[in-house]
Amino acid sequence: MRIAIVYNRVSEKVINRFGSINRERYGKKSIERILAALKQGGHKVAAFEGDKDLIDNLEEFMPRVVKGERPGMVFNLAYGIQGQARYTHVPGILEMVGLPYVGSGPMAHSLALDKVVAKMLFVQNGLPTPEFAVLETPGFEIPDLPYPLIVKPRNEAVSFGIKIVNDDDELREAAGAIFERFEQPVLVERFIAGREINVGLLGNSPPDALPPAELTFGEGGPQIYTYEDKTRKSGRTVGITCPANLDDAARERVTDLAKRAFQVLGCVDCARVDLRLDDDGNFYILEINSLPSLGEHGSYVAAAQAAGLDFPALINRLVEVASARYFGTLAPIALEGTRSPSEELLEYVTSRRDRIERRIAQWTGLSSRTLDTVGVRTAFDQLDKTLREVGLQPSESDEPRDSARLWTTPAGFDGGTLLIGHVDVPLPQSASVPTFSRDPEWLYGEGIGSSRAPLVALEFALRALKRRRRLTRLPLGVLYYGDEGLDCERSSDAIRRAAARAKQVLVLRPGSTGDRFITQRRGVRHYALRLEGPARKPGQATKKPEVLRWAWRRLEQLCELSDRNERIAVSISDMKTTSYRNLLPHEVHAVVLVSYLDPAKADVIETEIRDMLKADRGGIRVHLDLTAERPPMRSRRTNAPLSKRIRAAAERWDIPYAEDSALLPSVAGLVPEETAVICGVGPAAVETFTAREAVERISVVQRTLLLAQLLFDESERA
C-alpha cells in the first residue's frame, strides 16, 4: 500500500500568516523511525509537510484509483500550522479530497483539542473529571474552586502553559502569562493529588486498551508532566512504569473509563487518555490526546511495547486498524490463489502503476518520428523484444519490415482478435517537444497519447494474461505499423489483409476525452491543387485575373461546399505561392482536404470541386490530383457483440464506457465491413499529434485493466 506520512516540522508554507501559530513539532528522528517501520511492513512510503502544497504532493504520490483498488493511505502526524482547531486542518483536507488516513477525524480532533468542550461532554456522559472553570479575559473573577489548582490554555496540547497554583496571586500570574502568550481563554481545574495514569487505545468498535502506564515524577518539581519534561529541558527524568502497579479492579475501571471517553468524543484508531488517581482510589479524566505522540520516550509507545508490539509492529498495526475501518478487513492483501481471476488482473495492473509510467517514460524517450527511418526501425526492434518476452512470435511476412510487423500467440489469430497500433510519431523533424513529465492528472511526452501509452497498456495487459497462463491459448495477433504520418501508404495493404483474417479488431488509438470509444470515423481525401498563371508586375493593367486573387476566391467557394448535415467538410490545410523577384505570384499550391463519411458523397463533392475550378479560369491552368485517402470507419452491425463485451468488462470495474464518432480517420477504416472493429481503445488523450500531447493518468490504468479483462474473457471463450 502507498502510505504518505504527513507531519508538521519546519515548513511555514501558507498564503498568509494568520491566527495563532502552532508550537508543536514532530522530531525528524521520530518521522524517520515511522517511515522505516512502514517500509519494513512492505509499504511504499513518502513523507510530506502538511502545508499548502499538500494536495499536489498527495495527488502526485497517490493518483486516482479504479474500482476494487485500494487507495493509498495517509499516516497523519500533522498538528497544523496556524489558526484555530489546528489538529483538524489536515484531516479536513483529506476528507475533502477523498483520501483515507490513520487517526481521528476533524470532529473528534476539534473536541479533544478544546479541553473545555471535552470536559463538558465528560460531565454530560457521567465520566469523572476534575471540577473546572473558564477564565475568558485577563480581568477575571477568582473562580470558586479550592486550591491547589491547575491552569492551562484551553486549546493547546503537549502541556503548553500548564502550571500548579496555590493562591489568587499565583493564579493571576499564571493565567496572565497564558493570555499574553497564547491569546486564548484559560482552563482552571482542581488539582488531583495522587498518581498520573495514561491509557493508550488502539483499534475501533470497541478499541483495545493497551496496558495502563504510570508517570513517575520523583522528588523535586511539580507532580505533573510539564512541557519542559516532555522536551527534556526540566533537569529531571520522568519515568514510565508500564504496566502500572494497579490491582485488577482498578485496571478494569481505568480501561473502561478510557474506552468510554474515546467513544464520547468520537475518536478512532488511536488515542491516549490521561487520568489522575487520587489517594482514595478514584480516577479522574484530565483529557484525551487524539493524536498521541509516537516518540520513542512516550507512554503510548511504552504501553505498546508492554503489550508485545515493538515499534514497527505498532506503526503497522495502526495502518491495519485504519484499513479495517475503511475497507472492512485487517488483512488487506489476499493470499495468492484465493482471489478470482478478475481480482488477480486488478492486482497485477494496479500494483504496477509506477512501472507502467516508467515504461511510458522510456518509450517517450525513444524518438521515432515518421520520417526518421532509423528511429522507426529501433522502435520496431524494441517492440519485437518486448512481445517476444511476453510470449508472442513474429509472423513471417513479405511486407517491408519498416512499414508493418505482425506478432501472434501460439494459437495464431485467424478468427480471433487483432490489435493494431503504430510505432511512428507523426511529427515533423523540426518540432520541439518537451521531455517526459507529469502532473497529478496527466502524463506528457512525445507521442505519449497516440503511440506510447497505448503500446505500454498493451504490454502490461499481455503480461497480466501471461501471469494467468491464458495467453498461449488465446487467438491473438498484434500488428504495428510505422507510417501513420504518411497516411499508411506503405502499410495499408498489410493491415487490410491481417484485418480480414480476424473476427474482431481493436485499434489502439487513444480514447477521446470523456472516456469514449470510437465506433465511427470520417475518412479524409488529400488533394494537391496547383494553379498556374502569367507572372505580372504589380499594378499591371490586365483583363485576366491574378492567380493569387483568383485562388483566394475559389478556395473560399470550395470551403462553402461543406455540409454538416451530410457530414462532409472541405478545408484548405496548406497554401504556398511561387513568384519571381518584384513580380506577383504566378503559381499557387494548396492542399485541399475533404472529410467525409459516405464515399459516394465524397465522389459528388470531388466532381463539384473540379467543376468549380474549371469555371471562369481566365487562362489560369488548374491541376487537381488525389494524393492520399484514409477511408472512413462506418458504424456496422457486426460491432454490437464486441461493444457489449467491452461494456461488460468496463462495468465490472466501474470504468466509464461511452461510444462516439470522430472527425479524424484511423486505420479502423481499413478493416473490412464484415469484421467488427472498435477504435479508441487506448488511454484517453488530448492534443494528439501535437507537441502538447498528453494522456490521462487514471485512464492508463483503466484501459490497461480493461484490455486485460477483455482479452481474459476472450480466452475463456476460446
N, C-alpha and C positions, 0 to 999 in steps of 0.2 A: 504494500500500500504506500502511496505517496503521502508523506506527512510533513507539513510545514510547521516549524516551531516559530511562534510569533511572540515577541518579547518587547520590552522597553528597557533600553540600557543607556545609549548615548544619543540617539537621533532626536533632533528637535525640528524635524521637517513638518511644518504646519504652514498654512496660508498666512495666518496672523497669530501673534501672541495674544491670547485672550483667556481671562479667568485664572483661577489658581493653578499653580504648576505642580505636577506630581513630583514627589520626592523619593518615591520607591524605585529601586533599580534592581534588575537581576544581574548577578555577577557573571562575568564572562566564563569563569570556570564551571559554574553551575549549568550554563547553557551548553557548554561543550560536553559535560557529562551526560546530559539528557540526549544530545544529538548522538553521542557514541552508543548510548543504551538502545536507542531506536534503530540504529544501523545494525547493532548486534541482534535485534529482533527481526532482521531481514527486510526492513523498510527502506524506501528511498526517501531521504530526508534533506531538507534545506531549512535554513533559519532566516527570518526576516524581521526587521524592526516594524513595530506596529505604528507606522506613521502614515502620511498622506499618500505614499507610494504603495501601500499595502495591497490594494485591489489589483493593480497592474502586476505586481510581483506574484501574487497568488494565481492570477489568471494565466500568467506565463508558465508557472510551475505545475498548476493543476487545471488543464483545459477541460472544456465541457465533456461529459461522458454520454455514452449510449445506454439504452435500457439494459438492465442486468449488470452493468459495470459499476462497481463501487467507486464513488468519487473519492478524491483524496480527503484527508482529514487534517485539521489544524490542531496542533498541541498548543493551547493558549496559555501563555505566561504573562500576557500584557496587562500592566497596571493602568495604561492610559498615559497621555502626555499632559493634558491640561483640561480645565473645566470641571463641571460637576459630574458626579457618578462615573468617575473615570474607568472603573472596572467594567462598565457596560459598553464602552466605546467599541472595542474590537469585537466582542460577541455580537453587538448590534450590526456591525458591518458584515460579519459572517452570515448572520441571519438574512440580511438583505440580498447578498449575492448568492446564497444557497450553498454554503459550504458547511459540512458537519465539523464539529470541534469537540475537543475534550474539555469538560468542565461545565459549570452552571451557565445559564442564560442571562440575558440582561436584567430581567426582573429579579431573580434571586440575588445577583450581584448588587443591584441597587438597594435591596432591602438589607442585605448583610452589611454593606458599607455604611449605611445610615444607622448608627448604633441606637439612636432614639427610637426609630420606627421598629427596628428589630426587637428591642426590649418591650415595646408596646404590644407587639404580636406575641411575644413570650407570655406576657401577663394575660392577654386575652385567651390564650390557649392553656392556661393553668400551669405554665412552666416557671419554676422558681428563678428569679433574677433579683439582684440587689435593688433596694429602693433607689430612686433616682430623681433628678430634677434637671431642667434645661435652662442654661443661662444664655439669653438671647443677645444682650448688649452689655458693654462694659459697666454701665451704671445699674447693675442687677441688685435685686434684694437677696439677702442671705437666705438660702433655702432652709426649710425646717427639717434638717437631717442631722443625725448625731455624728460627731467626729469620732474617729478619723474618716475622711472622705477621699475618693479618688477623682481627679479631674482629667479629662481627655478631650481632644477635638471630636466633634460629632461625626465627621466624615473622613477620618484618616485611619490608617492601618499601621502595622509594624510598630506599635507602641509609640508613635509620634506624640510628643507633648504630654505623655502620661506622668502623673505625679501624685504622691500621697500628701494630703494637707491635714493639719491638726487644729487649725483655728481660723477665724474670719480673715485675719491678715494674710495668712498663707494662701487661703482660698482666693482672695482678691488678687494677690500677686501671681499665682499660677494661672488663674483664669485670664488675667490681663495679658500674660505672655502668649496665651493661645489666641486671644482676639487679635493681637498685634501680628503674630507670625502666620497664623493660618487663616485669618479673616473669616471665621465661621463660628457658629454657636458652640457652647461648651457643655459637655455632658458631665454632670456631677452625680456620683453614686456612692452608696455606703461601702466602705472598705470592709471586706470579709477577711478577718484574720484566720489563718489556717494554711492549708496546703493548696497548691495550684495544680490542677489536673487537666491534661489535654486528651481529647479523644478524637483520633483520626477515623474518618469514614471513607469507605471505598465501595462503589457499586451503586445499585439502584433497586428499588421496589422489592424489599427494603435494602438499604445499604448494609454492607458488612462493617462491623466495628473492629478496628484494629485494637490491640491491647492498649489500655489506658497508660499514658505516660505522665510521670510527675516531674515537675521542675523543682530542683533543689537549689536554694539561694545561698546557703551557708551563712557565715557570720559577716556582719557589716553590710551596709547598704539596705535599701528598701526591699521588702519581701514581695516584690513584684518584678515582672520581666520588662525591663526598660529598653528603649531604643539603643542605648549605649551598650546594654548587654548583648542585644542581637547583632550589633555591628562590632562586638568585641573591643569596645573602647572604654568600658566601665572600670577596668582594672580588676575585675573579679570574674570567676568562671561559674556560670550557671550550669549545673549538672542536669542530666536527664536520666531518670530511673524508669526503665520500661522492661517488663510490666510494672506498673505502680504497685506499691505494697497495700493492696486492698483486699478485704475478705470477699467471698463470692457474692454475698448480698449487695455489698457496696459496688462491686464491679458490675453487677447486673443493673443496679439502679442508674449508675452513671452512663452506661452504654445506652440504656433505654431513653434517658433524657437527651443524650446527644442525637439519637436517631429521630426523636420527636422534633427537636429543634431543626434538624436538617430538613424534615418534611414540611414543617410550618413555613419555612422561608422558600421552599420550592427548589432546594439545591439538587444537583445531580452529579453523579460520577465521583466527586471527592469534596471533602471539606474537613476542617479541623474545628472542633468545638472546645472553647476554653471555659473552664469552670473553676470555682473555688469550693473547697471542702472545709467547713468550719469545725470547731472542736467538738460540736455536738453531733457530728456525722451528717450534717445537711449539705447538700450540693446546691450551688447557685450558678446559673449560666451567665457568664460575662458577655460573650459574643461568639459569633461564628466567623471564621475566616473562610470565605467561599473560594479563595484562591490560595490554598495552603502552600507555604514555602516548601520547595523541593531541594533546598540547600542541604549539604551533607551533614550539617550540625543541627538541623531542625528536628523537632519532636515527631513530625509526621513521618519522616524517613526512618527515624529510630523505631517508631512503632511498627512500620512495615517490616523492618529487619527482625523485630521480635516475633512477628507473625510468620517468618520464614521467607520473606520476599527481599532478596538483595536489590540493589538499586536498579539494575537493568530489568529485573523481573517486575518491580513496582511500576516503572515507567511503561513497560509494555502491557502490564495489566490495566493501567489507566486507558490505554488505547483500546484494549479488549472490551472494557465495560462501556466505553463510549460507542464502540461498534455495535455492541449488543443493544444499546438504547436506540440507535438509528436503524440498524439493519436486522435486529431480531435474532442474533446468534453470537455466541462467544467464540465461534470457530469460523472466521471469515473465509478461509480457504478450504474448499472441499478436497478430500483425498482423490488422487488420480484413480479413475475408474468408477467413481461414484456419481459423476456428472453425466448429463445427457450429451449426445454428440454436439448439439447446438451450443450447449454451455461450454463445451471444450473449445469450439470455434471462437466463441466470445472471449474466453480466457486467453487463447493464443493470440488473437489480434490485439485486444486491449492491453495486454501486458507488454506488448512490443511497440507501443506508441513512440517512444524515444528512438527505437531502432528504425522504425518506418520513416520518421522525419530525418534522421541522419542519412538514411539511404536516399531520400529525395534530395537532400543537400548534395550528396555525392554526384547524383545524376545531373543536377543543375550545373555542377562544375565541369561537366564533360560537354564541351561545345560541339554541336553537330548541326550547324545551320545548313539549310538545303543545298547551297552551292559549295559547301565545304566537304568535298568528297572524302578526304581523309578522316574528318570528324565523323561523318555518317558511317563510314566503314568501321571506325573504332567503336561507335555506339552499337552497331550490329554485333560486333565481336563480344562486347561486354554483355549484351543481352543473351547471346548464344551461350556464354559461360554460365550465366545465371540460370537459364532454363535447363541446361544440362544438369546442373547441380540439383535442381528440383526433381528431375526425372523425365523430362521431355527430350526427344531426339529430333534433330533436323530432318526434314523430308527432302529427299532427292528431287531436284527441280532443274529445269533448263533455264529458269529465269536468271537474269543478271543478279548477282548476289548483293549488289548495292542498291537494287530497286525494291526487292521484296524477298523475305525469307519466311519459311513455314516450319513450325515445330509441332509434333504431335505426341500424345501419350502412346504407350504400347498398344492400346486399343484402337488407335487411329482416330479419325474424326468423321468418317463418312456416316451420314445420318445422325451426327451428333451436334456438338456446339463448336462454333468457330469464333474466336476472339480476335478483333482487329485493332491495331494501333499503329502509330508511326514514330520512328526514332528521330526524324529530322525536325528542326525547329524553323518554321517559315519566317525567318527574319533576315533582312539584308545584312551583308557582312559588315557594313558600316554602322549598324545600330549599336548604341551603347546601352547595356543592360546591367543594373546593379547586381552584385553577387547575392547569394542566398541570404535571406534574412527572415525574421518572423516577428509578429506581434501577437497579442493574446488571441486574435481571431484568424489571422491569415498567415500563409507562407508565401514568400516572394522569391522569384528567381527566373532564370532564362528558361522558357518553355515549360514552366512548372505546372501549368494547368492543362495545356494542350497535349503534352507528351509525358513529362516526368512523373507527376503524381499518379496518373492512370497506370503507368508502367509499374511503379512500385506497388500500387494497390493490387495489380495482377500478381506480382511476385509473391506477396505475402498471403494472398488468398490461396495460391497454389501450394505454398509451404504449409498452410493450415490443413489443406486436404491431404498432403503427403503425411503429415503428422497423424492423421486419422486413417492412413492406409487406404484412401479412396481414389487416389489419382490414377493408378495404373489401369483400373478397370473402367475409367470414365472416358467415353469417346469425346476427345477434345483436341482441337487444333488452335494454335496461336500463330497468327500471321501479322508480321510487322513490315511496313514499307518505309522507304526513305525519300520519297519525293512529294510529300504533301504540299510543299511550297511551289511545286511545278504542276499542280493540279493532277497528280498521279498519272502523268502522261506515259511513264515507263512501266508503272506497276499495275495499271488498271486491268489489263488482261489477266494477270495472275490473280488479282483479287476477285474478278468475276468467276474464274474457273474454280477457285477454292470455295467461294460462297455457294456455288451451285452444288457442291458435294455435301454441304452441311444441311441439317434440318433447321437450325436457327443460328443467327449471327448476333453477337453483341459487339457494338463498336465502342471502343474505349476513348471516345471523345469526352470532354468534361461535361458534366451536367450543368444546366443553366441555373441561375440564381433562383432560390425558392425550391431547390432540390428536385428539379423537374427532369424527367426522362423524355427523350425526343422520339416521337413516333412519326413525324413528318418533317421533311426539309425541302426547301426550294432548290431547284437547280440553277446553275448560272452558265450563261454563254459569254465568252470573251470575243469581242470583235476588234480588229485593228482597222482603224479608219485613217486613210491618207488622202488629203486634199491638196491638189497642185494647181497653181495659177502663175501668171507672169510676175516677175519682180518689178515693183513700181516704186517710183520716187514719192516721197511724202508730198502731198498737195497736187500730184499729177492729175489732170482732168482726164476722165475716162467714163465711158458708159457701162463698162463691165465692173462687177463688184470686186472689192478687195477680198482676197481669200480668207483672211482672218475674220473680217467683219461678217462675211457670209457664213463662216464656220460658227461664230457665236450664235447667230440667229437660228441656224439649222440645228445645232446641238440642243438649244433650248426647246425647240419644237419636238425633237426626239424624246426628250425627258417628259414632255407633256403626254406622251403615249402611255405613261404609267396608269394603271388602274387597280386600286386596292381591292375592289370587289372581285376582279378577275385574278387577283394575286399575281400580278405581273408588274415589274418595275424596270424602267430604262434609266440608266445613270451613266455619267461620264466619270471615269476614275483617274484619267490622266490626260494631259494635253500639252503638247510641245510645238514650237514653231522653228522653222529654218529660214534664215534671211541672210542677205549679203550686207556688208557694212553700209550704213546710211540708207538702206532700202527697206521697204516694207516686206513682211514675211511673204514668201512665195510657196511655202509648204506648211501645212498644219497636220500634225499627227495626234490622234486621240484614241483612247481605249473606251469602247462602249460596252457596258455590261447590261445584260438582260437577265433579270432574276424572274424565275417562273416556277409554277407547279405543274402545269399541263404542257407537255411538249408541243401539242398541236397549236396551242395558243401562242407559244413562243415562235412557231413557224409563221403564224399570221403576222406577229409583230415584226419579224425579220423582213417579211415582204413589204410591210408598211414603211419600215426604215429605208429599205432600198428605193422604194418609190419616192419618198420624200427627198432623198439625196440626189435623185435624178432630175427633179423638177427645178426649173429656173436656175440652172447652174451658171449661166452667163460665161460659158467657156471654161469653167473650173472642172478639172478632171477628178473623179471620185473613185477611190478603191476601198472596198469593204470586204474584209476576209475574216472568216470564223477561225480563231486561233486556238481556242480551248473550250471544252464543255464539261461541266460537272453535272451529271444527270440528277434529277430530283429523287428524293425518297418519299414515296407516296404512301398514305395510310393503306393498310392491307388487312384483309380478314384473317390471314394466317397469323397475325400478331396477337390475336386475342388470347390463345392459351399461354403464350410466353409472357404477355403482360400480366396475366392472372398469377402465374408462378412468381414473377418478380414482386408483385404486390404482396403476395402471401409471405415471401421471405422478408420483405421490408416490414410488414406489420408485426412479425414475430419479435422484432427488436425496436419497434416504435420508430423506425426510420421513415422520414417523410417520403411519400410517393405521390407524384402527380405527373401527368403527361402533358406535353406541349409540342408545338410546332416551332420551327426555327427558320430564319431567313437565309442563313448561310448553308452551303452544301457540305457534304462529307462523303466518305467512301460508302456510306449506307446506300447511296444512290446507285451503286454498282451491284448491289445484291439483287438477284432475280426476284420478280414479283411473287413467285410461289414460295419463297423462303421467308420465314419470319425474321424480322430484324428490329432491334431496339438500339437507338443511338443515345449518347449522353450518359453512358454507364459509369464513366469516370467521376472523380470528385468534383463538386461544384466549383466553378472558377469564374473569374471576371477579367476583363481586359485581355482576353485571349488574343494571341498573335501580335501582341504589342510588347514594348519594353516594360510595361507596368503590370504584366500578367501576375495573377495571384490566385491561390487556391485556399478554400476554407478548411481550417484545421480539423474541425469536427467531422466535416464531410469526408476527409481522407479516411478516418476510422470507420465511419458509417458505410461508405461504399466498399471498402475492403472487406468488412464483415458481410455486407450484403452479397458481394460477389462470391465469397467463400460459402455462404449459406445456400445460394442459388446453385452453385456447382455441386455442393454436397447433396442437395435434393435431387439433382440430375443423376448423380452416381447411385442414389437409391433406386432410381427408375431404370437404370441401365441393366 
